[in-house]
Structure formats: structure tokens, C-alpha cells
């Protein structure tokens, strides 16, 4: 059962840009059968053209052109044309009106979708009385940015970008508020129209530089400091960080100015928590609660509760109870919390709030589609988005800033890099999702985001979550134009048919292909060297809170040279990592030697409502090899 162990790692890319867009009424053409021209004369053999239906769409009206024209064909002829088709689909049909094109609009008393709509049209065409028939499909406004610097936003449109424009055909974020918990915001013509009233949660008046601590004005007063201040040897100018992040989420688009935002019709609720020398945990925690519509003593109620929170901030250490309680309060109110993985080139498990539960942790990619050199990584990362690399010409994430060195000056634009730039790409995408599916829970949002990724174009061996976010693919899942993973299975790429996609391992040879698979051609192989080795195989998964029960199943084939019948020399532990705690659900070993795959099932119901990492951990001693082969994994609910 052994096979050579080698597989190319995955890589991500990310970028930031802002766009201005104009709305032009246009409809995506429906998918037609080969040769279907949609004209009124049929093909050369006199057969009628039948237009295909679009996935996920239902139609109650159809456009028909009769061969003899609407006036030439008798009412009886026209009725006979659709009569049999209507009876077979159990609908009643009537004519609505004649169209200026010469065709006729007909309507059924109930909508038909998928195969039913196709069968209805095919049967109608088979009557011989019609030249063509197609659904009376609905058209939508198509967003085409006219912002002059949109072409610089590689993170939106480039090969290794996030494919934002395709998502705009489905949603532009209308009606969704995104809270940007950051340094506050400055006035900017490419932002102001999309900014709602926010709040200043900086309680230290000296740090806030506004003389009064907390107030209703989230204006960024500047976070500059002098040499020797804030524990830094060198002075630093103001970053205008919150303004940059806000522009990525929802810069005004279609105004022939500057850049575009990921969610151009969403609204920003600016919340100031960072000022000179950063911000305090207590201020940030209360800002999270307030952003989601919770109550904070001494602070007026938030008139514009957010369904998405972006936190492009962080520090070292474990999550802690204060952070986690605040995040849980927001999530329990239905607000998705998106956070940056951190820029310390280390495991994101060491950075907070990236290591908190119930957050969507975002790593950063560069223009070549790889993990950015500064980005944190590992099992705490859920997915990756463009974060930029300013060492590359044009490789930063272009967005709105202020040009003041210390205090606010004029509005401007700049290319930044960081996981701070990656997170708002995802926050903006969540806004697009919530505008389309307002009832989506944070767990459903996270699961769909993970389904909507693609392999890192440049590979990623350190852990980039499920891969590079693909906005068009993600929104396609909501619109029914993309194929979701197998029904009921929360794991992605469960049979390793696409190699390492959605999984991370500390060895690239874990992912194998060939006759050793239980089904298909892909499978995973851990250990098998006859010497000391440790293999880990991980996938993050959001476990739904509302499930009655949750189980982890997998098929295991243990091949070993160990001859003992009593001692477990080589082991495979199946674990769940949650809230920084690792729980071992089951342990298998060389004593489980088998002649083929055996299904194993473990209960993970205790982790309902948690964002966890499923881990297979193989450990081999110094002699006599044991290989643990895995295939057809699943996390399912009941």
C-alpha cells in the first residue's frame, strides 16, 4: 500500500484596491445549447431553438416565437403549442402579450426551475409550431467601475487576486453595515458617502489626543509618536490605518474618483479604539459589543448595528476571556467577526484575536499568489486574502488614506501591506454575502467562505487555511452557480482528490495519488519511514451550533512491519483543537493493522458552535515502519 510521498504545496496571493463604479443595465447571457442563436427561424432543418435555463433560477414566464407569427397562428394553434407541455408539468398557461420583436410572452401559474423548465420548453418546441422558446430571464445591473485607479487594484482583478468583479454581478453589499474597529476615520471624498455615525472608544484622553476620552466622534486624530515613546526607539508618522481599511471594504465606487471597494454599496461604521501607542483590550472589547448592537454603559446605543466586524489589529498572547466573551456576544447577535492573522511571520496561534474562537482569521498573500513574507500562518488561519508586498512595484494594496504627517491633512491614496489589508477584503466579501443571504449565521458565513476558496497559486506549506479567497466563486455558491462540497460534509476536499487543497500538513509527502486510494485516486499517507517521524494533517472547520449531534468519520488503513500483538509502538491520534486546547478523540496504532480500509467514527458533538481544527497526528518510533493511510473523511451533523 505504500507509495512515493511528494506533492507540491499550495500558495496564495492577495491585494487591496478601491474602485469607483457606474451601474449599467446588462444581463448575463443565459447558457444556450450549441448553436442556439435565439433568433426566430430555427436551425437549417426547421427545428426550434430551445434556450437553456440558468442554475438556481426559476421561471414562470417564457418567450415564444411562433413559426407563423403571433397574428398568423390561430389562437387554437398557439394553445396547442403549449398544451401538452403544460399538462406534463402540471401548470396552466396563458398568453400575456405580443412583443415588439414579433415573439409572444406566455406565463405559467407556477414557476418552473431546472429540468422542469427545460422539459417544458423542449416539449413546446416539439409541437412544431414554434421557432424558438426561452425563459423570460431576469436581468440585473452590472457594476463596471470607472474609478481612475481601479486598474492599479491587482487584488481585485489580477490572476492572483480575489476575483472581485464576478461577485458584483450577484451583490454589491446594499443594506449591510460593516464596523471597522481601528484608528477611526478621516474625511475622504472616496469614503464619506458610505460612512455612518460611529464612536470613539479610546478612554485615555492623552492617547486619544482629543482631550476628552470617549465621545461620539470617531475622527482619527493621528497615531504618530516621537522617538523613545510607545517603547519604540524611532519616531513614526500617523498611519491613517482605519481610513485605509475602510476604503478596502467600501470605498465609494462609480464616482470617477480614486479606487473601488469590495462592497461598494455597504456602509462603514467607524469605531476608534487605536490611537497613540495602540489601544487597550477593555476599549476594544466594549467596541466589539457595541458594534454588534450590544449595550455599553455610558455609551449611547448603536443606531447602526453591524453584521460584519473587521479588526485589523492584534497583539501577542492567548485569546483570553475578555476578548472571547466580547466576540461571543457579537457572534450570538449574528455578527461575523473578521480578524487579521498578524504580521510577525509566526504561527497565528500565538497572536490575538487571531487565535480566538468564533472569528474568521485571515492571512495575507502577495501578487505572485504566495503567502506574504510577513504574514502569520498555521492552523488558526481560516483562509487567505490579498495583503500585498510593497517591495514589488505596484504590489501594495491601494486604498484611501490621509496625507497628514501627524495631524489630519488632505485626502489621498497609498499602497500598504499587511494582514490588516487582507482582512477587510474578507469583511467586504462577507458584506456581499449578507446582502444576498441576510439570515446567514456567522458559522454559515465562515463555512461558505471556506468553500469559496481556491488553491494558493504559489503554494503554502505553512498553513493558509482553505486557500485563497475567490469572491466570484463564493458568491456563486449563494447564487447556485457554483457546486458546493458533498451535501452534509463540513470538510472540504474530504477524499484528497485535489491533493493538499483545504488541508495543511507539516510534510508535503502526506498527499498521495494512485491505486492506494479507497475511492478515486487521492488519499493521505502519514509516517511509514521506519524511523522517528511525526506527521500532522489539519483542516479547520466551523461546527454548527444548532446540530443535534456531530460526528467525525474517516477510513483508515494501517500497514506496519511491527510484529508485536501487544505493544503500540507507532500511533495515530485523532484530535480536535478548540480554544487553544487539544482534545484526543481516539488513538490507533500498529495494533490496528488491516488488509484494507476500515471506517472509524468519533463523536464531536461537544464542539458545537465552535471553530475548531481537526487533526490527524501520526507518530512513529525509531524502527520498523508503520504507515497510516486515510481517505474519505467527513464531519457530518444530524
N, C-alpha and C positions, 0 to 999 in steps of 0.2 A: 504493500500500500504506500510505500514511500515514493516521493518524487522530488525532483530538484526544487529548492526553495529560492525563488527570486521573483521580485515584482517591482516595477518602477513606482516610486512614491508619487503622491499627488501634490499639486501646488495651486495656490490661489492668487488672484490679483484683485486690487481694489483701487478706487479712486473717488474724488469728490468734485462735483461741479454744480453750477447753478445755471438754470435756463429760463429764458422768457419765452412764452409760447402763445401762438394765436390759435383760435379754435376755427377749424374749417370742417363743415359738414361733409363727412365721407363715410362710406360703409365698406368694410372689408368684404371682398367678393366671396360669395358662397362657393363651396367646393363643388365643381361640376364633374360629371362623368367625362372620360376622354372624348374630346371632340365636341362637347356641348358648347355651342356658341350662344345660346339664349335667344337666337333670332326667331323669326316666325315662320320659317319654311321647312323645318325639319332637316334630316340629312338627305343625301342623294337618293336614298331608297324610299323616301317618304315617311320615314319613322320619326315620331315626335321626340323632341329633346325633353329630357327629364332632369331637372336641377337637383343635385344632392342637398341634403339637409346639413346644417352645422351642428357639431356635437353640443349637447346640452340645451339646444333650443327647441321650443315647442311652437307650433304654428296652427292658428285657427283660420287663416286666410291664405288663398293661393291665387296666383295669376295664371290665367289660361288664355291661349290664343287659338281660336277655332280655325280650322283649315278654310272654311267658307266665310270667315269674318263674323263679327258679332251680329251684323244685320243680315247676312246671307244665311246663316244657320238658323233653323227654326227653333222656337222655344223647346219643342219636344226633342229635337236633335241635341240641343245643348244639355237638357236634363238627362237624356240617355247617356251622354258622355260621362257624367259623374255618378250616375245612378248606381251601377254595380260597385264602384269603388267606395261609395258612401255606405252601402249596405254591408260590405265586408268589414268596414271599420266601425260600424255601429254609430254613424253620425248622420245628421240631417244637414243638407247643403242647400244654399240659396245664392242667387246672384246678387252682388252688391251694386256694381255699376260698371259701365263700359269705360275704359281708359283711353286717354288721348293717343296712346301708342297703337291702338287697334285691338288690344287684349281686353279681357274681362276679369274683374275681381270677383271671386267666389268666396263664401265663408261657410265653415262648418260650425255646428253648435257646440263643439268642444275641441280643445287643442289636441293636435297630434304631434308626437315627437319621435325621434329615432326611426326605427324600422317601420313604425305605423305610418308616419308621414311619407316615407319612401314608397311603401306599398300602395298607399292611396294614389300618389302621383303616377306610379307605374301602371296601375290598373286603369286610371283615367286615360293615360296615353295609349293603352292597348285598345281603347274604344275605336281608334282610327279617326276620330273626329277632331282631334286637336293637333296643332303644330308644335306647341311646346307648353310646358307647365313648370312653374317654380313656386317656392314658398314666398309669401309676402313678408320677407325678412325685415327685421328692424335694423335701422342704421343708427350710428352714433357719431357724435362729434369726435374727430381725430385731432389729437394735440400735436402741433408742429411748432416747436419753439422758434421764435425769431430773435432770441437774445443774441447779441453780437459775440459774446464769449462762450456760447454753448459749444462751439467747435473745440474748445480747449478742455472740455469736460470728458476726458477719456474714460473716467469712471462710470459714465452713463452709457457710452456708445462704443468704445473700443473693443477689440477682440477679447481682451482680458478684463473688461469692465463688467458691470452688473446688468446690462441689457434693460435699462430703464424704459426706453421709449415704447417697447412692446407692452409694458404694463399699463401705459396711459390709455390704451385702447379699451381697457376694462374699467379703470378707476383713476381719478385724479385726487382722491382724498377728501372730496366735498363733505363737510359736516363733521370732520374729525379734528379734535384738539390734541395737540402734542405738547406736553410740558417739557421744556428744556431747562433742566436743573443744572446751572452752570454759573458763569460770572455775571449773568444779567445780559442786557442787550443795549445796543446803541441805535440811534435813529439812522435809518438807511432807506433810500428810495426803492431798493430792491427787496425790502422786507416789510416796511411799515404797514402796507395794506393787508398783510397776513398776520399781524401781531395783535393779540388780545391783551387786556389788562392782566398783569402778573403780580408778583410780590417780591420784596426784598427780605430774605430771611437771615441776613447777616446780623447777628445780635451784638457783635463787638463794634461800637461806633468808630473806634480808631481804625480798625481794619477796614471797615466799610467806606471810610472817607466821606461819608455824607453827614456826619455829625450827629446822627440820631438813631443809629442802630436799625432795627426792623421798621419798615414802612411799606406803603403801597406802591413805591416807585422802584421797579427793577432795573433802573438805569445802571449800566456798568460804569463805575467811576474810575476804573483803571486798576490793574493789579501790579503795577510796577513796584520795584523796591531798590534800595541802594545797596552798594557793596557792604557785606557784613550783616545785612538784615535777612530775616527768614532762613537763617542757617546757611546762607549762600555767600561764597567769597566774592562773587562778581555781581554787579548790578544787572537788572533786567528791565526791559521796557514792558509796557502793558501788552497783553496778548490779544485782547478782544475775542477771547476764546468762545464765549457764548454766542456772539454775533456770527462767528464763522460756522459754528454748529447749526444754528438756526437757519442759516442760508442753505445748508445742505438739505435740511429737512423740507423747507417750504419757502424758498426764495420766490418772489412774485415772478410768474412765468407768462410770456406773451406780451411783455410791456416794452419790447425792443430795447431793453436795458440790461446790461450785465449778464447774469447767469440764470440758470433754472434750478428749481428744487425738485427733489424726488417726489414729493407730494404737493404739487403746485396749488391745489385748492384746499389744502389743510390749513389750520390756524395754529400759530405758536402761542403758548402761554409761557412767557419768560419768568423764570424763578431764580433769583440771585442767592447763591449760597457760598460762592467763592469770591474772595477779594484779596487784599494784600496778605501774603503768606498763607493762602489757601482758605479752607473753611472747616468748621467744626462738625463732628459727627452728629451732635444734637441738632444743629441747624439743618443739616442735610436730611436727617430722619424725619423731622417735622415737615420739611418741604415735600418729602415724598407723600406723606399722609395728606397734606393739604392739596397737592397736585391732583390726587385721585378723588377729591371731594370730601375728605375726612375733616374732622374738627380739630383745630389747634387753638389752645387757649390764648386769648388776647389778639387773635388774628381774624379778620372778617372772613366769612365763608367764601370759598372759591366759586364765583359765579360761572366759571367755565371749566368744570372738571375735565380732566384729560383722560382719554382712553389709551394713550401711549405716553410713557415717560422715557426720556433719554437722559442718561447720566454718563457723560464723557469725563469721568473723574475717578479717582481711586487712591488707594494707599496700601501699604503692606499690612499683613496680619490676617487672622481668621475673620470670618464674616462678623461674628458677634451677635448677641441677642438684640441690641438696639437696631442695628441695620436690618436684621432678619424680620423683626416684628413690624418695622415700618414697611418693608417690601411686602410682607404677607398682607398687611392692611390694604395696600394698594391693589394687590392681585385679587384679594377677596372682593374688592369693589369692581372687578372686571377690567382693571387697567394692566396692560402689558408693560413690563419694566425692561428696557434695553440698556445694557451697560457695556463699557469698553473693557477689553481684556487686560489692558495695561501695556506699558512701553518699556518694560525692564528686561526684555529678552530672557524671560524665565517662565516657569510653569505658572499659569494663571491661577492655580490653586493657592498660590502664595499672595495673591492680590485681592483686595476687597473694594467694591462689592462684586467683583467678577466671580468670586468663589461662594457667593451667597446662593441659596436655593431660590427657585421660582423667578430667576432672572434669565434673560437671553443675553449670553456673553458673546461678544463679537471680537474676533481677531482681525488683523489688518493684512491686506495683500498689496502688492506693488504692480506697476504697469506690465511686468512680464508674467504676471499670474502666479507668483510665488508668495510665500509668507514674507512679509516685510521684515527687514533685518532687526528692527527694534521690537517687534510685536511679541507679546506673551502668547503662550500656546498650551497645549495639553488637554486633558480630559474635561476640564472645566469649560472649555470653549464649545459653544454650540454651533457656530458657523462663522464664516469669514466674509468680509466685505472690503471694498477698496479703501485703503488708508493712505496710500501714496508713498512716494520716495522722492524727496526734493533733491537728492543727489543726481537724479536723472532730469534732463531738460524737459520741462513741462510735466514732470512726474508727480507734482504735488496735487492736492485736492483743492481746486479753485472754488472759493466761496466769498461771501461778504465779510468785510472787516471795517474797522475804523482806522484812520491813518495817524491818529494822535500818538505821540511817543509815550506820553504818560497819561494826561487827561484827554477826554474825547476831542477829536478834531473832525476832519471831513470823512465822508463815506468813501470806501474803496473796496478793493478786491485783492486777495492774495492766495497763493498756494501753500497749504500747510500739510504736514504729515502726522500720522499717529492713529492709534486705535480710537482716539477721540474723534477722528474724521470718519472712521469705519462705522462706528455705532449709529450716527444719525442717518446713514444710508439705510440701515435696517429699521430705524424708528420711522423714517419716511415710508418705507415699504409696508410696515405694519399699518400706517395710516391709510394707505391704499386698500389694504385688506379689510380694515374695519369699516371703511366706507362701502365696501361691497357686501360684507357679512358682518353686520353690526352686532349680532348675537354671539360671535366667536368669543370663547373664553380665552384667557391668556395661555392655557395649555394647548388649546386648538391652534392658536396663533403660532406658538413655538413649533408644534408638530408640522404645520403646513410650511413654515419657513424652512424646516429641515428637509422636507420632501422637495422643496423648490430649489435645492442647490444643485450644482454640477461639480464634477471633479476639479480640483485645483489644476489649472492649466500647466503650472510649473511643478506640481507635486508638493507634498507636505508630509514629512516623516515625523514631525514633532507633535502633531495634533492640531488640526484646523477645523475640528468639528465635522459636520457632514459635508463640508466643501464650500465652494464659492457661491454666494447668493446669486440667483438668477431671477430677477424681478419678473420678467415675462413668463417664465416657467411657473413661478409661484402664483401669479395672478391667473394663469391658465388653469391651475388646479381649482381655483374658486369658480372659474367660468365654465369648467367642464371641458376645456380644450387640451388639457394635459392628462396623462394617465397617472393616477395615484399608485402607491405601492399596493401589494396584495391586501384585500379587504380584511380588516381585523388585526393585521400585524403592525405593531408600532415600530418595529425595527425596519430600517432601510437596508437594501441590498442584503436580505437575510440569508441568501444562498451563496453569497460571494461571487455571483455571476459577473459582476463588474469589478472584480478584484478588491482593492482596498477602499473603494468608494464608500463613504459613510462610516467606515471603521478606522481605528488607529491602532498601531502596534509598535512595539519597540524593536521589531525585526521586520525588514521588508520581505523576507522569505516566508513569512506567515501565510501569504496569499498565494494559492496554488491553482493550477488548472490541469485537467486531464481526466483519466479513467478513474482516479481515486475519489471522484465526487459521488455522493449518494444520488443526487439528481443534477441534471445539467452538466456543466463542466467545471464550475468553480467550487472551491472549498478552502478551508483553512487548516494548516498543519502547525502545531506547536511542539517545540523541542525536537527530539529524535537524533541527537548527536553522540550519545554515549559518553558525554562529559558534562560537567556542571553547566547548566544553562537555565535562564529564566525568560519566559515569553509572556507578554501581556497582550490581550486583544480586547479593545474597548469600543463601546458605542454609547453616546448619550441618548437618553430617551425621556420624554415627558410622560409620566404615568397619570392618566386621567383621575380626577378626584371623585367622579361620580360612579366609577365602576363598582359592581358588587364584589368582583374578585379579579385578580390579575395573576397570570402565570407566565413563567419563562420556560420555553421548551427548546430543545436542540437535539440533534442526532450526533452521537459520539461513537467513534471507532478507535479503540485503544490497541495499538500494535507495540509489542515490547519483546525485548530479548531477556528480560528478567525471568528466572525460572522459579522463584520462590512462590509459595502459595499462601504466605502468612505475613509478609512484610511489605509495606508501601514505601518503596524507595523513591519513586517518581510520582508526583501528584499534579492534578488539575483542580484548582479551586474555582468555583463559580461564585462571583461576588457582586454585590451592589454597593456602590459608593454614593452616599447621600449626606449632605450637610457636613462634609469632611470626615464622616465615619464610614469605615469599610465593614460590611457585614458579609460573612461567608455563608452562602445558602447551601452549598453541598461540596463535597470533596470526592474526587475519583482518582484512581491510581493505576499502577501496573497490575494490581489485583483484579481490575475490571477488563482484562484482556478479552478481546472479542474477535470474531471472524467476520464481522461486518458492522454496519452502523446500528446502534441501539438508541431508541428515543428516550430522553430524560426530561422530566418535568419538575419544576420547582415553583413554589408559591411566592409571589412578590406583592401580595395584596397589602402588606404593611407599608408599602411605599406609595400608596395612592396620593395623588395631588403633589407629588414631588418630581423635581427634575433630577434624575439620577444617571449614573453611569453603570452600565452592565459590563462586567469584566470577567474574562476567562484568563486565569493565571496558571501557567504551566511551569513547574519547577522540576528539573532533572538533576540527579546526583552525578557523581564523577565517573560512573562506569555503567555499562550495559544500557543501551538506548531504549527509550520509550517515546513514541510519538502519539500525540493526541490529535486526532482528526475530527473536525467539526463541520457540519453542514446543516442547512435548513433550520436556522434559528428563528425564534418567534417570541414576541411578547404580546399576549392577547388578553382581552378583557371579556368579562361576562356580566 
